[in-house]
Amino acid sequence: MNPVSNVSFDDTAVAFSSKSDAELYKMYLLFKAMNSNTFVKVGGSLLNTALNLHLPVKFIVKPTVFSHFCGGETIEESERAIKELSAFNIGTILDYSVEGEGDEKSFDATMDELLRTVEKARGNKAIPFSVFKVTGLLDTKLLAKVQAGTQLTTAEKTAFERGRERVNTICKRCYYADVRVFVDAEESWIQETIDNLTYEMMELYNKEKAIVYNTYQLYRHDRLDALKRDYENAVAKNYYLGGKLVRGAYMEKERKRAAEAGYQSPINPTKKASDELFDNALRFCIEHIDRIAICAGTHNERSSYLLMELMDQHNIARNDERVYFAQLFGMSDNLSYNLANAGYNVAKYVPYGPVREVMPYLLRRANENTAIAGQSSREFTLISKEMQRRKRTQK
């Protein structure tokens, strides 16, 4: 049977089945506000100013935008979101979204918190993955220096080894806890260093199955080639490749830096090119599923349908542990809930951390929703449609 025949991303009854009428109306107001570019820009600017002046904005932010896009301020506070998602067969990826201070003490504190997320996931079917950013564990400038081939001082070499050991500590804990872990992608000028650390971890811990997953930003024109190269290396060295496929998150920054430094931008020239690359990466992974485990981190409906069709064509069961779909908490519930309802493996990235420290993440989410063509409008339209449907059925 064609998998798309019984899955509709327009089915709002399933998409918002976890929401009460009051919660749905709160979402309606939030996305109505986010539909306005002016509101997001002015509101974001005011919030930033208030935070910089240490004004008490938490009482405004926490019950509104924070509670919609984040699980809570701590792992314990995030329990409500974990249980809510699990009730609808959707997994949670606890994402510690605090941007550290960039010193050794901060890196150690971040590692300790990440290890807590691994322990929370141990033996817990509701939490199928952990996740971390290497820049939370290692200095960004140092990562860039290593990638550029700059000679490191003795102190820098020591700092880099400490960072590598933090990465290893997390991946080793994940291996023994049997918890899969995503290493998030970052900017191109540090990504090669991150990749190399990740391959090192894969070679250590992916011998039996994919535990460590690298992230491929397919808005970069070289990432499908990188994926194919990584597959060949995994075959040659006899380990499994874990791949999280996303479109990407640093487009404006990447293009600006390339223009200023006078090199070719790593970003595809058009969205169409990125879409094609993402879909071709899905095809490659499914064709090599014997050696690759993937997570399609996407809010794109066409790519989601394509992955469902590819699984069907290759006789891959909907609940095959090697294939996951993932979306961000508070976004694209029409994908997450309908996919999970149809028996596919689905997880949500659930950010958490103190309100003040998570604000940069929240402001990015708001800006992305207005920047992505039609994203807020799509969310707002679906919420409005479900409100109308409930009104009709209540008559």
C-alpha positions in Angstrom: 0.0 0.0 0.0 1.3 3.5 -0.8 2.1 5.0 2.6 0.9 8.5 1.5 -2.6 7.2 0.9 -3.5 7.1 4.6 -1.3 10.0 5.9 -2.5 13.6 5.4 -0.5 16.5 6.8 -3.7 18.5 6.5 -5.4 16.3 9.1 -5.7 18.9 11.9 -7.7 16.6 14.2 -4.7 14.4 14.5 -2.2 17.2 14.4 -3.6 19.0 17.4 -5.1 16.0 19.3 -2.9 16.8 22.3 -4.2 20.4 22.6 -7.2 21.5 24.6 -9.4 24.3 23.1 -7.6 26.8 25.5 -4.2 25.6 24.4 -5.1 25.8 20.8 -6.3 29.4 21.2 -3.1 30.3 22.9 -1.2 28.9 19.9 -3.5 30.8 17.6 -2.5 34.1 19.3 1.2 33.2 19.3 1.4 32.4 15.6 -0.8 35.3 14.7 1.8 37.6 16.3 4.6 35.7 14.7 3.0 36.1 11.3 3.9 39.8 11.5 7.5 40.6 10.5 7.3 44.0 12.2 6.0 42.5 15.5 8.8 39.9 15.6 11.6 42.4 14.8 10.3 45.1 17.2 9.4 42.6 19.9 12.7 40.8 19.6 14.6 44.0 19.8 12.7 45.1 22.9 13.3 41.7 24.5 17.0 41.9 23.8 17.2 45.4 25.3 15.2 44.3 28.4 17.5 41.3 28.8 20.7 43.4 28.5 19.3 45.8 31.1 18.4 42.8 33.3 14.8 43.9 33.4 12.3 41.2 34.7 10.9 39.8 31.5 10.7 36.2 32.6 7.1 36.6 33.8 6.1 37.6 30.2 8.3 35.2 28.2 7.9 32.0 30.2 4.2 31.4 29.9 4.1 32.5 26.3 6.8 31.9 23.7 9.1 29.9 26.1 6.4 27.4 27.1 5.4 26.9 23.5 8.9 26.2 22.1 10.7 24.9 25.2 10.2 22.0 27.6 11.1 23.9 30.7 14.1 25.4 32.5 15.4 22.1 33.7 15.2 18.4 32.7 12.7 17.9 35.5 10.4 20.7 34.3 10.6 19.2 30.8 8.9 16.0 32.1 5.5 17.4 31.2 6.5 17.8 27.5 8.1 14.3 27.5 4.9 12.7 28.8 2.7 14.6 26.5 4.7 13.7 23.4 5.1 10.0 24.5 1.3 9.7 24.9 1.1 10.2 21.2 4.1 7.9 20.4 6.5 10.8 19.7 9.9 10.7 21.2 11.8 13.6 22.9 15.3 14.8 22.2 16.3 16.9 25.2 18.3 19.8 23.8 20.2 21.8 26.4 20.0 25.2 24.6 22.2 27.3 26.8 25.0 29.1 24.9 28.0 28.8 27.2 30.6 31.4 28.4 33.4 29.8 26.3 35.7 29.0 29.2 36.9 25.7 30.6 34.5 25.9 33.6 31.6 26.6 31.3 32.5 23.7 29.0 32.8 21.3 32.0 29.4 22.5 33.3 27.8 21.9 29.8 29.3 18.4 29.7 27.9 17.5 33.1 24.4 18.7 32.0 24.6 16.8 28.7 25.5 13.6 30.7 22.4 14.2 32.7 20.3 14.1 29.5 22.0 10.8 28.6 21.1 9.3 32.0 17.6 10.6 31.6 17.4 8.8 28.2 19.0 5.5 29.5 16.4 2.8 29.1 13.7 5.4 28.4 11.8 4.7 25.2 10.3 8.2 25.4 13.8 9.7 24.8 15.4 8.0 21.7 18.3 10.4 21.2 20.6 12.8 23.0 22.2 15.8 21.3 25.0 18.2 21.7 26.9 21.0 20.0 30.7 20.7 20.0 31.0 24.5 20.6 29.4 23.9 24.0 32.4 21.8 24.9 35.3 23.4 23.0 36.3 26.9 22.1 35.0 28.1 18.7 38.2 30.0 17.8 40.2 26.9 18.6 38.0 24.8 16.3 38.5 27.3 13.6 42.3 27.4 14.1 42.5 23.6 13.8 40.5 23.7 10.6 42.6 26.5 9.1 45.7 24.5 9.9 47.1 27.2 12.1 50.0 26.1 14.4 48.6 25.7 18.0 50.5 26.8 21.1 51.1 24.2 23.8 48.2 25.7 25.9 45.9 25.5 22.8 46.8 21.9 22.1 46.0 21.0 25.8 42.7 22.9 25.6 41.8 21.0 22.3 42.6 17.7 23.9 40.4 18.5 26.9 37.6 19.4 24.5 38.1 16.1 22.6 37.9 14.2 25.8 34.6 15.9 26.7 33.2 14.8 23.4 34.5 11.3 24.0 33.1 11.2 27.5 29.6 11.9 26.2 29.8 9.5 23.3 31.2 6.7 25.5 28.4 7.3 28.0 25.9 7.1 25.2 27.5 3.8 24.0 27.2 2.1 27.4 23.7 3.6 28.0 22.6 2.5 24.5 21.4 6.0 23.7 21.9 7.4 20.2 23.4 10.9 20.1 23.3 13.6 17.4 26.4 15.9 17.0 24.8 19.1 15.7 26.2 20.8 12.6 27.6 24.3 12.9 29.3 26.9 10.7 31.4 25.8 7.7 34.7 27.3 9.0 34.6 24.9 12.0 32.5 22.0 10.6 35.4 20.0 9.3 37.0 19.9 12.7 33.6 18.8 14.2 33.2 16.2 11.5 36.7 14.7 12.2 35.9 14.5 15.9 32.6 12.8 15.1 34.2 10.3 12.7 36.6 9.4 15.5 33.7 8.7 17.8 31.8 6.7 15.2 34.8 4.5 14.6 35.0 3.8 18.4 31.3 3.4 19.2 29.4 2.5 15.9 30.8 -1.0 15.4 27.5 -2.8 16.2 25.0 -0.1 15.2 24.8 3.7 14.8 25.1 5.3 18.2 26.9 8.6 17.1 25.2 10.6 14.3 26.8 13.4 12.3 24.6 16.2 11.0 24.6 17.1 7.3 23.3 20.6 6.4 22.1 20.1 2.8 21.9 23.8 2.0 25.6 23.4 1.6 26.4 22.3 -2.0 29.1 19.8 -0.9 27.3 17.9 1.8 25.9 15.1 -0.4 29.4 14.4 -1.6 30.5 14.4 2.1 27.8 11.9 3.0 28.8 9.6 0.2 32.5 9.9 1.2 31.6 9.2 4.9 29.6 6.1 3.8 32.7 4.8 1.9 34.9 5.4 5.0 32.3 3.6 7.3 32.4 0.6 4.9 36.2 0.6 4.7 36.6 0.9 8.5 33.7 -1.4 9.3 31.4 0.8 11.3 27.9 2.1 10.9 27.2 5.7 9.7 24.7 7.7 11.6 23.3 10.7 9.6 20.9 13.4 10.7 19.8 15.3 7.5 18.7 18.9 7.8 18.6 21.8 5.4 20.6 24.2 7.5 20.6 27.0 10.1 23.4 29.5 9.3 22.6 30.7 5.8 22.8 34.5 6.3 25.9 34.2 8.4 27.6 31.9 5.9 26.9 34.1 2.9 27.9 37.3 4.7 31.3 35.8 5.7 32.0 34.4 2.3 31.2 37.8 0.7 33.4 39.7 3.2 36.3 37.2 2.9 36.0 36.9 -0.9 35.5 33.1 -1.2 32.7 31.1 -2.8 29.7 30.7 -0.5 29.2 27.1 0.6 25.4 27.7 0.4 23.4 26.5 -2.6 22.4 29.3 -4.9 18.6 28.5 -4.6 16.2 26.9 -2.3 15.3 24.5 -5.1 18.9 23.3 -5.2 18.9 22.7 -1.4 15.6 20.8 -1.7 16.9 18.6 -4.4 20.1 17.9 -2.5 18.2 17.0 0.6 15.9 14.6 -1.3 18.9 13.0 -3.0 20.5 12.5 0.3 17.4 10.7 1.5 17.5 8.5 -1.5 21.2 7.7 -1.0 20.6 6.8 2.7 17.7 4.5 2.1 19.5 2.8 -0.8 22.4 2.1 1.7 20.3 1.4 4.8 22.3 -1.7 5.5 25.1 0.6 6.7 23.4 4.0 7.4 20.9 4.9 10.1 19.2 8.3 9.4 17.1 10.9 11.0 15.3 13.3 8.6 15.2 16.6 10.5 12.7 18.4 8.4 9.6 20.5 8.4 9.2 20.0 4.7 6.1 18.1 3.8 7.2 17.0 0.3 10.5 15.6 1.7 8.6 13.8 4.4 6.2 12.2 1.9 9.3 11.2 -0.2 10.9 9.4 2.7 7.7 7.5 3.4 7.5 6.5 -0.3 11.2 5.4 -0.3 10.7 3.3 2.8 7.7 1.6 1.1 9.7 1.0 -2.1 12.5 -0.6 -0.2 10.2 -2.7 2.1 11.4 -0.9 5.2 9.0 -1.2 8.1 7.5 2.1 9.4 8.9 1.4 12.8 12.4 0.4 11.6 14.8 1.9 14.2 17.2 3.0 11.4 14.8 5.6 10.2 13.5 8.6 12.2 11.6 11.8 11.4 12.3 14.8 13.6 10.8 18.3 14.1 11.2 21.1 16.6 9.0 21.2 19.6 6.2 23.7 19.0 6.4 23.6 15.2 5.0 21.4 12.5 2.7 19.3 14.7 0.8 18.4 11.5 3.9 16.4 10.4 4.9 14.9 13.8 1.5 13.8 15.0 0.3 12.4 11.7 3.5 10.5 11.1 3.5 9.1 14.6 -0.2 8.2 14.2 0.6 6.3 11.1 3.3 4.2 12.9 6.5 6.0 11.8 9.3 6.8 14.3 9.1 10.5 15.2 10.9 12.6 17.7 10.8 16.3 18.7 13.7 18.5 19.6 12.7 19.8 23.0 15.0 22.7 24.1 15.4 23.5 27.8 17.4 25.8 30.0 16.9 29.0 32.1 14.7 31.5 30.3 17.3 34.2 30.1 19.9 31.8 28.7 17.5 30.3 26.1 16.4 33.7 24.8 18.9 33.7 21.9 17.3 30.4 20.7 13.8 31.7 21.0 14.6 34.8 19.1 16.1 32.7 16.3 12.9 30.5 16.3 10.7 33.6 15.9 12.9 35.0 13.2 13.1 31.7 11.3 9.3 31.4 11.4 8.9 34.7 9.7 11.9 34.2 7.4 10.9 30.7 6.1 8.5 31.4 3.3 5.0 30.6 4.6 6.1 28.8 7.8 4.2 30.9 10.2 1.3 31.3 7.8 1.1 27.5 7.4 1.1 27.0 11.2 -1.5 29.8 11.6 -3.7 28.4 8.8 -3.7 24.9 10.3 -4.5 26.1 13.8 -7.3 28.3 12.4 -8.7 25.3 10.4 -8.7 23.1 13.5 -10.5 25.8 15.6 -13.2 26.0 12.9 -13.5 22.2 12.8 -14.0 22.0 16.5 -16.6 24.7 16.4 -18.5 22.7 13.8 -18.3 19.4 15.7 -19.4 21.1 18.9 -22.6 22.4 17.4 
